[in-house]
Amino acid sequence: MTGQVRTVDGRVAGRRGQATRQKLLDCLGEMLSTSPYRDVKVIDVARMAGTSPATFYQYFPDVEGAVLELAEEMATEGTGLATLVAGRSWVGKSGAQAAEELVDGFLSFWRKHDAILRVVDLGAAEGDKRFYKIRMKVLNPVTNSLTDSIKELQAKGRVDKEVSPAAIAGSLVAMLAAVAAHQKGFTSWGVKQAELKPNLALLVHLGVTGKKPPR
């Protein structure tokens, strides 16, 4: 945690207060992994953290406020997904590797933050602009990087000029996010986890380059 952490009434929290605040967030994150978002109560989070509701309210206005804090932290980390694309070559075996690493990055990120991402997706789907902006904070940088990669391939004559780079990139990122959020569900369709990543990487490579990756 960096920078000053303030309480709801504007006071700067000391080291102990910061630790308490972080523990409350950690406990909330753990509860979200086992309970529906709207079933989580302040008293339950405080009890799990070994403190009181009054202490919770020193740092957060309500459960939703704390959830938004968790979501912002997750989104800040999620902007790093763009580094898996920026400056990468999509020619030859380098392109195959770039596709594989992008897929692995999405699947790993969603597994790590599954609970809070489910809440963000729910809020965004219900039209809550706060959650929508957080979702876009994760997805926009990687979409923009993919768009730039496809434009570069177009400029070199490697991709059809009729293709819309932004449309392809946006579609691929939406696909990656949807698949990453549904990883557990693939087993009910008879898809093994070991099969998911290479086949998803194939689709990404086809989408970016218009070609199957080299063997």
C-alpha positions in Angstrom: 0.0 0.0 0.0 1.5 3.4 -1.0 0.5 7.0 -0.3 -1.6 8.3 2.6 -4.6 6.3 3.7 -7.4 8.4 5.2 -10.3 7.5 7.3 -13.9 8.4 6.2 -13.7 11.7 8.1 -10.4 12.7 6.4 -7.9 11.8 9.1 -4.6 10.2 8.0 -4.4 6.6 9.2 -1.3 5.5 11.0 0.5 2.3 10.4 -1.8 0.4 12.7 -4.9 1.9 11.1 -3.6 1.0 7.6 -3.0 -2.6 8.8 -6.6 -2.8 10.1 -8.0 -1.3 6.9 -6.1 -3.8 4.8 -7.2 -6.7 7.0 -10.8 -5.6 6.6 -10.3 -5.6 2.8 -8.6 -9.0 2.9 -11.5 -10.5 4.9 -14.1 -8.9 2.6 -12.3 -10.4 -0.4 -12.3 -13.8 1.3 -16.0 -13.5 2.0 -16.8 -12.6 -1.6 -15.3 -15.8 -2.7 -17.8 -17.9 -0.7 -20.9 -15.6 -0.4 -23.1 -13.6 -2.8 -22.0 -9.9 -2.8 -25.3 -8.6 -1.5 -25.3 -11.1 1.4 -22.1 -9.8 2.9 -22.7 -7.6 5.9 -20.5 -5.1 7.7 -20.8 -7.0 11.0 -19.7 -10.2 9.4 -16.6 -8.6 7.8 -15.7 -6.9 11.1 -16.1 -10.1 13.1 -13.9 -12.0 10.7 -11.3 -9.3 10.9 -11.4 -9.4 14.7 -12.7 -5.9 15.1 -16.0 -4.0 15.3 -18.5 -2.5 12.8 -17.6 1.0 14.2 -14.0 0.4 13.1 -15.1 -0.7 9.7 -17.1 2.5 9.3 -13.9 4.5 10.1 -12.5 3.4 6.8 -15.4 2.6 4.5 -18.9 4.1 4.2 -20.5 0.7 3.6 -19.7 -2.7 2.1 -20.1 -1.4 -1.4 -17.5 1.3 -0.7 -15.0 -1.4 0.5 -15.9 -3.5 -2.6 -15.0 -0.6 -4.8 -11.7 -0.2 -3.1 -10.9 -3.9 -3.8 -12.1 -3.5 -7.4 -9.8 -0.4 -7.9 -6.8 -2.3 -6.5 -7.6 -5.2 -8.8 -8.0 -3.0 -11.8 -4.7 -1.2 -11.2 -3.0 -4.6 -11.3 -5.1 -5.6 -14.4 -3.6 -2.7 -16.5 -0.5 -4.8 -16.6 -2.2 -7.2 -19.1 -1.4 -4.6 -21.7 2.4 -5.3 -21.3 1.8 -8.8 -22.7 1.0 -7.1 -26.0 2.8 -3.8 -26.2 5.9 -4.0 -28.4 5.5 -7.7 -29.1 6.1 -9.2 -32.6 3.3 -11.2 -34.1 5.4 -12.6 -36.9 6.3 -16.3 -37.0 6.9 -18.1 -33.7 7.0 -14.8 -31.8 3.4 -14.3 -32.7 2.5 -17.8 -31.4 4.3 -17.0 -28.1 2.6 -13.6 -27.8 -0.8 -15.3 -28.2 0.0 -18.0 -25.6 1.3 -15.5 -23.1 -1.7 -13.2 -23.5 -4.1 -16.1 -23.0 -2.2 -17.3 -20.0 -2.2 -13.8 -18.5 -6.0 -13.5 -18.8 -6.7 -16.9 -17.4 -4.3 -16.4 -14.5 -5.6 -12.9 -13.7 -9.2 -14.0 -13.7 -8.4 -17.0 -11.5 -6.6 -14.8 -9.0 -9.3 -12.2 -8.8 -12.4 -14.3 -9.6 -14.5 -13.1 -6.7 -14.1 -9.4 -7.2 -14.3 -9.7 -10.9 -17.7 -11.4 -10.6 -18.9 -8.4 -8.6 -17.5 -5.9 -11.1 -19.2 -7.8 -14.0 -22.5 -7.9 -12.1 -22.4 -4.1 -11.3 -21.4 -3.3 -14.9 -24.2 -5.4 -16.3 -26.7 -3.7 -14.0 -25.6 -0.3 -15.4 -23.5 0.9 -12.5 -21.0 3.3 -14.1 -18.5 3.0 -11.3 -18.1 -0.8 -11.9 -18.3 -0.3 -15.7 -15.3 2.2 -15.5 -13.3 -0.3 -13.4 -14.0 -3.0 -15.9 -12.8 -0.8 -18.7 -9.7 0.2 -16.7 -8.7 -3.5 -17.0 -9.8 -4.1 -20.6 -9.1 -0.8 -22.4 -5.2 -0.8 -22.2 -4.9 -4.4 -23.6 -7.5 -3.6 -26.3 -5.6 -0.5 -27.3 -2.3 -2.4 -27.5 -3.9 -5.2 -29.6 -5.3 -2.5 -31.9 -1.9 -1.0 -32.4 -0.4 -4.4 -33.1 -3.0 -5.1 -35.8 -2.5 -1.7 -37.3 1.3 -2.3 -37.5 0.7 -5.6 -39.3 -1.7 -3.8 -41.7 1.0 -1.2 -42.4 3.4 -4.0 -43.3 0.9 -5.7 -45.6 0.5 -8.7 -43.4 -3.2 -8.1 -42.5 -6.0 -7.3 -44.9 -6.6 -3.5 -45.0 -10.4 -4.1 -44.9 -10.1 -5.4 -41.3 -11.0 -3.0 -38.5 -8.1 -3.3 -36.0 -10.3 -1.8 -33.2 -13.2 -4.2 -33.9 -10.9 -7.2 -34.0 -9.0 -6.2 -30.9 -12.2 -5.4 -29.0 -13.8 -8.7 -30.0 -10.7 -10.7 -29.0 -10.5 -9.0 -25.6 -14.2 -9.5 -24.9 -13.8 -13.2 -25.8 -10.8 -13.6 -23.5 -12.6 -11.9 -20.6 -15.7 -14.1 -21.1 -13.7 -17.3 -21.4 -11.5 -16.4 -18.4 -14.6 -15.8 -16.3 -16.1 -19.1 -17.4 -13.1 -21.4 -16.9 -14.8 -23.7 -14.5 -17.8 -24.1 -16.7 -15.8 -25.6 -19.6 -15.5 -28.9 -17.8 -19.3 -29.4 -18.0 -18.9 -29.2 -21.8 -16.2 -31.9 -21.7 -13.4 -29.4 -22.2 -10.2 -30.2 -20.2 -8.4 -27.2 -18.7 -5.2 -28.4 -20.5 -7.1 -28.1 -23.9 -8.5 -24.6 -23.2 -5.3 -22.5 -23.3 -3.8 -23.7 -26.6 -7.1 -23.6 -28.5 -7.8 -20.1 -27.1 -4.3 -19.0 -28.2 -5.1 -20.4 -31.7 -8.2 -18.1 -31.9 -6.2 -15.1 -30.7 -3.4 -15.7 -33.2 -6.0 -16.1 -36.0 -7.8 -13.0 -35.0 -4.6 -10.8 -34.9 -2.7 -12.2 -37.9 -5.4 -13.9 -40.0 -3.2 -17.0 -40.0 -2.7 -20.2 -38.0 0.4 -20.1 -35.8 3.5 -21.9 -37.2 4.3 -25.3 -35.7 
